[in-house]
């Protein structure tokens, strides 16, 4: 009887391992993050929303390439002052190198390049800017089922340039290295 129980547990474990096999060459996946932030200090209120989907394809056993989109909107409300709004749109490409793609738990490094366009509004005044950013970030992926994985990326090594859309404007160039709570992103990955 004990042999049957051990065989049954071994069979269940083998099926679970096979059903959470990770990624392989030719796999297609969709991932992304959604975030909402609300902050208030006295009568001053700030709200923000971000939606950033990605889709990728494994061109080899360890390398995935893909496209990324992003939309962020923020609004600041200050009493007796007109609301301040910012909208930003991003579109770009990324590449990932997975260190253990065929396992349930894997590490990856992601390099992304994005074009960005933003618009700031306060009352009748508006300012537009365009730029691009390049970022490198490590991450982890954990499959909870055959098609669904939880994902986290953290830290950033990046460069961003942003130039206002006005005559004779100078660009703002930023180089950043960081690891703080604002640099941690959690997401869900679906493998097709």
DAKA-V106352 format. One record per pair of residues at least 12 apart in sequence whose C-alpha atoms are under 10 Angstrom apart, sorted by the first residue. I is the first residue (numbers start at 1). GAP is how many residues later the second one is. D is the distance in Angstrom with one decimal. If there is no record, write none. Layout:
# DAKA-V106352
i,gap,d
I,GAP,D
I,GAP,D
This chain:
# DAKA-V106352
i,gap,d
16,128,9.9
16,129,8.4
16,130,8.9
17,86,8.7
17,87,7.8
17,128,9.6
17,129,9.2
18,85,9.7
18,86,9.4
18,127,9.9
18,128,8.1
19,85,9.2
19,124,9.3
19,125,9.3
19,126,6.5
19,127,4.8
19,128,8.5
20,82,9.0
20,83,7.5
20,84,5.5
20,85,9.2
20,122,9.1
20,123,5.9
20,124,6.9
20,125,5.3
20,126,4.5
20,127,7.7
20,128,8.7
20,129,9.1
21,80,8.6
21,81,5.7
21,82,5.4
21,83,5.6
21,84,9.1
21,122,7.8
21,124,8.7
21,125,6.6
21,126,9.2
22,78,8.5
22,79,5.8
22,80,4.6
22,81,4.9
22,82,5.0
22,83,7.5
22,84,8.0
22,119,8.9
22,120,8.2
22,121,6.4
22,122,9.7
22,123,9.2
22,124,7.4
22,125,8.4
22,126,9.4
22,127,8.5
22,169,8.9
23,35,7.9
23,38,8.0
23,39,8.5
23,41,9.7
23,75,9.0
23,77,8.8
23,78,5.0
23,79,5.1
23,80,7.5
23,81,8.6
23,83,9.3
23,120,9.5
23,123,9.6
23,124,9.5
23,168,8.0
24,33,9.7
24,34,6.9
24,35,9.1
24,36,7.7
24,37,5.6
24,38,7.7
24,39,9.5
24,40,9.7
24,77,6.6
24,78,6.1
24,79,9.6
25,32,8.2
25,33,5.0
25,34,5.9
25,35,4.8
25,36,4.7
25,37,7.6
25,38,8.2
25,39,8.5
25,76,9.2
25,77,9.5
26,31,6.5
26,32,5.1
26,33,6.2
26,34,7.3
26,35,8.3
26,38,9.2
27,29,8.4
27,30,5.8
27,31,5.4
27,32,8.3
27,33,9.4
27,34,9.5
27,37,8.8
27,164,6.9
27,165,6.8
28,27,7.4
28,28,5.7
28,29,4.5
28,30,6.6
28,31,9.6
28,36,8.8
28,37,9.8
28,38,9.4
28,162,8.6
28,163,5.9
28,164,5.5
29,25,8.3
29,26,5.7
29,27,5.3
29,28,6.5
29,29,8.6
29,35,9.4
29,37,9.1
29,118,8.9
29,119,9.6
29,160,6.7
29,161,5.5
29,162,4.3
29,163,5.8
30,23,7.3
30,24,5.7
30,25,4.3
30,26,6.4
30,27,9.1
30,36,9.3
30,37,9.8
30,38,9.9
30,118,9.9
30,158,8.3
30,159,5.7
30,160,5.3
30,161,6.6
30,162,8.1
31,21,8.6
31,22,5.9
31,23,5.2
31,24,6.3
31,25,8.3
31,37,9.4
31,117,9.8
31,118,9.1
31,119,9.3
31,120,8.4
31,156,6.6
31,157,5.6
31,158,4.3
31,159,6.3
31,160,8.8
32,19,7.6
32,20,5.3
32,21,4.1
32,22,5.5
32,23,8.4
32,36,8.6
32,37,9.1
32,38,9.2
32,119,9.0
32,153,9.2
32,154,8.3
32,155,5.4
32,156,6.4
32,157,7.1
32,158,9.6
33,17,7.7
33,18,6.0
33,19,5.4
33,20,6.4
33,21,8.8
33,37,9.3
33,118,9.5
33,119,9.7
33,152,7.2
33,153,6.4
33,154,4.8
33,155,7.3
33,156,9.5
34,15,7.6
34,16,5.6
34,17,4.6
34,18,6.5
34,19,8.4
34,36,9.8
34,37,9.8
34,38,9.8
34,151,9.3
34,152,8.6
34,153,7.7
34,154,9.7
35,13,8.0
35,14,5.7
35,15,5.1
35,16,6.7
35,17,9.0
35,37,9.2
35,150,9.1
35,151,9.3
35,152,9.8
36,12,5.7
36,13,4.5
36,14,6.5
36,15,9.0
36,36,9.7
36,37,9.7
36,38,9.7
37,12,6.4
37,13,8.8
37,37,8.9
38,36,9.6
38,37,9.7
38,38,10.0
39,37,9.5
40,36,9.6
40,37,9.4
41,37,10.0
42,36,9.7
43,34,8.1
43,35,6.7
43,36,6.6
44,32,7.3
44,33,5.7
44,34,4.8
44,35,6.9
45,30,8.2
45,31,5.8
45,32,5.1
45,33,6.7
45,34,9.3
45,38,9.9
46,28,7.2
46,29,5.7
46,30,4.4
46,31,6.3
46,32,8.8
46,37,9.9
46,38,9.4
46,39,9.8
47,26,8.3
47,27,5.6
47,28,5.3
47,29,6.6
47,30,8.6
47,38,9.7
48,24,7.2
48,25,5.6
48,26,4.1
48,27,6.4
48,28,8.8
48,37,9.6
48,38,9.2
48,39,9.7
49,22,8.1
49,23,5.6
49,24,5.4
49,25,6.5
49,26,9.3
49,38,9.7
50,20,7.3
50,21,5.7
50,22,4.3
50,23,6.6
50,24,8.8
50,37,9.9
50,38,9.4
50,39,9.9
51,18,8.3
51,19,5.7
51,20,5.3
51,21,6.6
51,22,9.3
51,38,9.9
52,16,7.2
52,17,5.5
52,18,4.1
52,19,6.3
52,20,8.4
52,37,9.6
52,38,8.6
52,39,9.5
52,135,9.7
53,14,8.7
53,15,6.1
53,16,5.7
53,17,6.6
53,18,9.2
53,134,9.5
53,135,10.0
53,136,10.0
54,12,7.0
54,13,5.8
54,14,4.4
54,15,6.4
54,16,8.7
54,37,9.8
54,38,9.4
54,39,8.9
54,40,8.9
54,135,9.2
55,12,5.6
55,13,6.7
55,14,9.2
55,38,9.5
55,39,9.4
55,134,9.3
55,135,9.5
55,136,9.8
56,12,8.7
56,37,9.4
56,38,8.3
56,39,8.4
56,40,9.0
56,135,9.5
57,38,9.5
57,39,9.8
57,134,9.8
58,37,9.7
58,38,9.0
58,39,9.7
58,40,9.9
58,43,9.8
60,37,9.7
61,36,9.3
61,37,8.4
61,38,9.7
61,39,9.3
61,40,7.2
61,41,8.3
62,34,8.0
62,35,5.6
62,36,5.0
62,37,6.7
62,38,7.6
62,39,6.1
62,40,8.8
62,46,9.1
63,32,7.2
63,33,5.7
63,34,4.8
63,35,6.4
63,36,9.2
63,38,8.9
63,45,9.4
63,46,9.9
63,47,10.0
64,30,8.4
64,31,5.7
64,32,5.1
64,33,6.6
64,34,8.0
64,46,9.3
65,28,7.5
65,29,5.7
65,30,4.4
65,31,6.3
65,32,9.0
65,45,9.5
65,46,9.7
65,47,9.7
66,26,8.7
66,27,5.7
66,28,5.4
66,29,6.4
66,30,8.6
66,46,9.3
67,24,7.6
67,25,5.8
67,26,4.4
67,27,6.1
67,28,8.9
67,45,9.1
67,46,9.6
67,47,9.4
68,22,7.9
68,23,5.7
68,24,5.2
68,25,5.7
68,26,7.1
68,44,8.6
68,45,9.1
68,46,7.9
69,20,7.6
69,21,5.5
69,22,4.5
69,23,6.5
69,24,8.7
69,45,8.5
69,46,9.6
69,47,9.7
70,18,7.9
70,19,5.7
70,20,4.7
70,21,6.4
70,22,8.9
70,44,9.3
70,46,8.9
71,16,7.4
71,17,5.7
71,18,4.7
71,19,6.4
71,20,9.1
71,45,9.6
71,46,9.9
71,47,9.7
72,14,8.0
72,15,5.8
72,16,5.2
72,17,6.7
72,18,8.7
72,46,9.2
73,12,7.4
73,13,5.6
73,14,4.5
73,15,6.4
73,16,8.9
73,45,9.6
73,46,9.7
73,47,9.8
74,12,5.2
74,13,6.6
74,14,9.0
74,46,9.5
75,12,8.9
75,45,9.8
75,46,9.5
75,47,9.9
76,46,9.7
81,41,9.1
81,42,9.1
82,39,9.5
82,40,6.1
82,41,5.7
82,42,9.5
83,38,8.1
83,39,5.9
83,40,6.9
84,36,7.4
84,37,5.8
84,38,4.7
84,39,7.6
84,41,9.8
84,42,9.8
85,34,8.2
85,35,5.7
85,36,5.1
85,37,6.5
85,38,9.2
85,41,9.4
86,32,7.1
86,33,5.7
86,34,4.4
86,35,6.4
86,36,9.0
86,40,9.6
86,41,9.5
86,42,9.7
87,30,8.4
87,31,5.6
87,32,5.4
87,33,6.6
87,34,8.7
87,41,9.6
88,28,6.9
88,29,5.7
88,30,4.2
88,31,6.5
88,32,8.7
88,40,9.7
88,41,9.3
88,42,9.5
89,25,9.8
89,26,8.3
89,27,5.7
89,28,5.4
89,29,6.4
89,30,9.1
89,41,9.7
90,23,9.8
90,24,6.1
90,25,5.6
90,26,4.4
90,27,6.6
90,28,8.8
90,40,9.9
90,41,9.6
90,42,8.6
90,43,9.5
91,22,8.5
91,23,5.4
91,24,5.5
91,25,6.7
91,26,9.1
91,41,9.4
92,20,7.2
92,21,5.5
92,22,4.0
92,23,6.0
92,24,8.6
92,40,9.1
92,41,9.3
92,42,9.7
93,18,8.6
93,19,5.8
93,20,5.6
93,21,6.5
93,22,9.3
93,41,10.0
94,16,6.8
94,17,5.6
94,18,4.1
94,19,6.3
94,20,8.5
94,40,9.6
94,41,9.4
94,42,9.6
95,13,10.0
95,14,8.3
95,15,5.7
95,16,5.4
95,17,6.5
95,18,9.2
95,41,9.8
96,12,6.3
96,13,5.6
96,14,4.4
96,15,6.5
96,16,8.7
96,40,9.7
96,41,9.6
96,42,9.3
96,43,9.6
97,12,5.4
97,13,6.7
97,14,8.8
97,41,9.6
98,12,8.9
98,40,10.0
98,41,9.3
98,42,9.1
98,43,9.4
99,41,9.8
100,41,9.8
101,40,9.1
103,38,9.6
103,39,8.7
103,40,8.4
104,37,7.9
104,38,5.7
104,39,5.1
104,40,7.8
104,41,8.9
104,42,9.0
104,45,8.6
105,35,7.4
105,36,5.8
105,37,4.5
105,38,6.5
105,39,9.4
105,44,9.1
105,45,9.7
105,46,9.9
106,33,8.6
106,34,5.7
106,35,5.3
106,36,6.6
106,37,8.9
106,45,9.7
107,31,7.5
107,32,5.8
107,33,4.5
107,34,6.3
107,35,9.0
107,44,9.7
107,45,9.7
107,46,9.6
108,29,8.6
108,30,5.8
108,31,5.2
108,32,6.0
108,33,7.8
108,44,10.0
108,45,8.8
109,27,7.1
109,28,5.8
109,29,4.3
109,30,6.1
109,31,8.7
109,44,8.8
110,25,7.9
110,26,5.6
110,27,5.4
110,28,6.2
110,29,7.6
110,43,8.8
110,46,9.9
111,23,7.4
111,24,5.7
111,25,4.5
111,26,6.8
111,27,9.0
111,46,9.5
111,47,9.4
112,21,8.1
112,22,5.7
112,23,5.4
112,24,6.6
112,25,8.7
112,46,9.4
113,19,7.2
113,20,5.8
113,21,4.5
113,22,6.7
113,23,9.2
113,45,9.8
113,46,9.7
113,47,9.8
114,17,8.5
114,18,5.4
114,19,5.4
114,20,6.6
114,21,8.8
114,46,9.4
115,15,7.7
115,16,6.0
115,17,4.3
115,18,6.7
115,19,9.2
115,45,9.8
115,46,9.8
115,47,9.8
116,13,8.3
116,14,5.7
116,15,5.3
116,16,5.5
116,17,7.7
116,44,9.7
116,45,9.5
116,46,8.3
117,12,5.9
117,13,4.5
117,14,6.5
117,15,8.5
117,45,8.8
117,46,9.6
117,47,9.8
117,48,9.8
118,12,6.4
118,13,8.8
118,44,9.4
118,46,9.1
118,47,9.7
119,45,9.6
119,46,9.7
127,37,7.3
127,38,7.3
127,39,8.5
128,35,8.7
128,36,5.9
128,37,5.3
128,38,8.1
129,33,6.5
129,34,5.4
129,35,4.0
129,36,5.0
129,37,8.4
129,40,9.9
129,42,9.4
130,31,8.4
130,32,5.6
130,33,5.5
130,34,6.5
130,35,6.9
130,41,9.4
131,29,7.4
131,30,5.4
131,31,4.2
131,32,6.0
131,33,8.7
131,34,10.0
131,40,8.5
131,41,9.2
131,42,9.5
132,27,8.5
132,28,5.9
132,29,5.7
132,30,6.7
132,31,9.4
132,41,9.9
133,25,7.2
133,26,5.6
133,27,4.2
133,28,6.4
133,29,8.5
133,40,9.6
133,41,9.2
133,42,9.7
134,22,9.9
134,23,8.4
134,24,5.5
134,25,5.3
134,26,6.4
134,27,9.2
134,41,9.6
135,20,9.8
135,21,6.4
135,22,5.7
135,23,4.1
135,24,6.5
135,25,8.4
135,40,9.8
135,41,9.1
135,42,9.7
136,18,9.8
136,19,8.5
136,20,5.8
136,21,5.2
136,22,6.2
136,23,9.3
136,41,9.7
137,16,6.5
137,17,6.3
137,18,5.9
137,19,5.0
137,20,6.5
137,21,8.6
137,41,10.0
137,46,9.3
137,47,9.8
138,14,8.7
138,15,5.7
138,16,6.1
138,17,7.0
138,18,7.9
138,19,9.6
139,12,7.2
139,13,5.5
139,14,3.9
139,15,6.2
139,16,8.8
139,45,9.4
139,46,9.1
139,47,9.6
140,12,5.5
140,13,6.4
140,14,8.9
140,46,9.8
141,12,8.8
141,46,9.4
141,47,9.0
141,48,8.4
142,46,9.6
142,47,9.3
143,45,9.7
143,46,8.7
143,47,9.5
143,48,9.8
145,45,9.8
145,46,9.9
146,44,9.2
146,45,7.9
146,46,9.6
147,42,8.0
147,43,5.5
147,44,4.7
147,45,6.7
148,40,7.2
148,41,5.8
148,42,4.8
148,43,6.4
148,44,9.3
149,38,8.6
149,39,5.9
149,40,5.0
149,41,6.5
149,42,8.1
150,36,7.6
150,37,6.1
150,38,4.8
150,39,6.2
150,40,9.0
151,34,8.2
151,35,5.7
151,36,5.0
151,37,5.7
151,38,6.7
152,32,7.0
152,33,5.5
152,34,4.4
152,35,6.2
152,36,8.6
153,30,8.0
153,31,5.8
153,32,5.3
153,33,6.7
153,34,8.5
154,24,9.0
154,25,6.8
154,26,8.2
154,27,8.4
154,28,8.9
154,29,5.5
154,30,4.3
154,31,6.3
154,32,8.8
155,21,9.9
155,22,7.5
155,23,5.4
155,24,4.3
155,25,6.9
155,26,8.7
155,27,8.7
155,28,5.1
155,29,6.5
155,30,9.1
156,20,7.2
156,21,5.7
156,22,5.4
156,23,6.7
156,24,9.4
156,27,6.6
156,28,9.0
157,18,7.8
157,19,5.8
157,20,4.6
157,21,6.8
157,22,9.2
158,16,8.1
158,17,5.8
158,18,5.2
158,19,6.6
158,20,8.9
159,14,7.4
159,15,5.6
159,16,4.5
159,17,6.3
159,18,9.1
160,12,8.0
160,13,5.7
160,14,5.1
160,15,6.6
160,16,8.4
161,12,4.4
161,13,6.3
161,14,8.9
162,12,8.7
